[in-house]
Amino acid sequence: MRHYRVEEQDTARGSEPWIEFQRSPDLSTGLYVLAAGELDEQEPHTEDEIYVCVSGRARFVTPSGECDVSPGSVIFVPAHEEHRFVDVTEALSLVVVFGPAEGSRA
């Protein structure tokens, strides 16, 4: 077992928007942070992905729909689907889970 705390990962990531803090062949987990007003420039991933909003507010947009994002929001994105956080009105902090591990299908 391993135990992680979001605030510790936030400190560890420094000025980078992304830090991966857990990795196994079948799963990886990280923290993704966007400041208020920041543009989300990520590209589609080759793995399925789950976002869990820890703090902040934004909208999430994909070709198949969009939704408001706030603490407690959980979003599933299938592999290869275009997606983006927009209108980040409060600093956004998201736990991100990839299955299998990020980049393993690239």
C-alpha positions as CSV (number, residue, x, y, z in Angstrom):
1,M,0.0,0.0,0.0
2,R,1.0,3.6,-0.6
3,H,-0.7,6.7,0.8
4,Y,-0.6,10.1,-0.9
5,R,-1.9,13.6,0.0
6,V,-2.9,16.0,-2.6
7,E,-1.3,19.0,-0.9
8,E,2.0,17.2,-0.7
9,Q,1.9,16.5,-4.5
10,D,0.9,20.1,-5.2
11,T,4.1,21.3,-3.3
12,A,6.2,18.6,-5.1
13,R,5.1,19.7,-8.6
14,G,6.6,23.2,-8.2
15,S,5.6,25.4,-11.1
16,E,4.8,22.5,-13.5
17,P,1.0,22.0,-14.1
18,W,1.4,18.1,-13.9
19,I,3.1,15.7,-11.6
20,E,2.7,11.9,-11.8
21,F,2.9,10.5,-8.3
22,Q,1.9,6.8,-8.7
23,R,2.7,4.4,-11.5
24,S,2.2,0.7,-12.1
25,P,1.7,-1.1,-15.5
26,D,-2.1,-0.9,-15.3
27,L,-2.6,2.5,-13.7
28,S,-1.0,5.9,-13.2
29,T,-2.1,8.8,-11.0
30,G,-1.2,12.4,-11.0
31,L,-2.2,15.9,-10.1
32,Y,-3.0,18.5,-12.8
33,V,-3.4,22.1,-11.8
34,L,-4.5,25.2,-13.9
35,A,-4.5,28.7,-12.6
36,A,-7.6,30.9,-13.0
37,G,-7.6,32.1,-16.6
38,E,-4.9,29.6,-17.8
39,L,-5.3,27.8,-21.1
40,D,-5.5,24.0,-21.0
41,E,-3.1,22.9,-23.8
42,Q,-3.2,19.1,-23.3
43,E,-3.5,16.7,-26.2
44,P,-5.7,13.6,-26.3
45,H,-4.2,10.6,-24.4
46,T,-3.8,7.1,-25.6
47,E,-5.3,5.7,-22.4
48,D,-8.7,6.1,-20.7
49,E,-8.7,8.8,-18.1
50,I,-10.6,9.9,-15.0
51,Y,-10.5,13.4,-13.5
52,V,-11.5,14.1,-9.9
53,C,-11.9,17.8,-9.1
54,V,-10.3,18.6,-5.7
55,S,-10.8,22.4,-5.9
56,G,-11.6,25.2,-8.4
57,R,-14.1,25.8,-11.1
58,A,-14.1,25.5,-14.9
59,R,-16.0,24.0,-17.8
60,F,-15.0,20.8,-19.5
61,V,-15.5,20.4,-23.2
62,T,-15.3,17.4,-25.5
63,P,-16.9,16.8,-29.0
64,S,-19.6,14.7,-27.2
65,G,-20.6,17.3,-24.7
66,E,-19.6,19.7,-21.9
67,C,-20.1,20.2,-18.2
68,D,-19.4,22.5,-15.3
69,V,-16.5,21.3,-13.1
70,S,-16.3,22.0,-9.3
71,P,-15.1,20.2,-6.3
72,G,-16.4,16.6,-6.3
73,S,-16.9,16.4,-10.1
74,V,-15.7,13.1,-11.6
75,I,-15.2,13.0,-15.4
76,F,-14.4,10.0,-17.5
77,V,-12.7,10.5,-20.9
78,P,-12.1,7.6,-23.2
79,A,-8.7,7.2,-24.9
80,H,-8.1,9.5,-27.9
81,E,-11.1,11.8,-27.2
82,E,-10.3,15.5,-27.6
83,H,-10.9,17.3,-24.4
84,R,-10.2,20.6,-22.7
85,F,-10.8,22.6,-19.5
86,V,-12.0,26.1,-20.4
87,D,-13.2,29.2,-18.5
88,V,-11.1,28.4,-15.5
89,T,-12.6,30.9,-13.0
90,E,-10.9,29.5,-9.9
91,A,-7.6,27.7,-9.7
92,L,-8.3,24.1,-10.7
93,S,-6.7,21.1,-9.0
94,L,-7.5,17.7,-10.4
95,V,-6.5,14.2,-9.5
96,V,-6.0,12.3,-12.8
97,V,-6.1,8.5,-13.1
98,F,-5.0,6.8,-16.4
99,G,-5.7,3.2,-17.2
100,P,-3.5,1.6,-18.2
101,A,-0.6,3.9,-17.1
102,E,-0.2,7.1,-19.1
103,G,1.8,6.7,-22.2
104,S,1.8,2.9,-22.1
105,R,-0.2,2.6,-25.3
106,A,1.7,5.3,-27.2
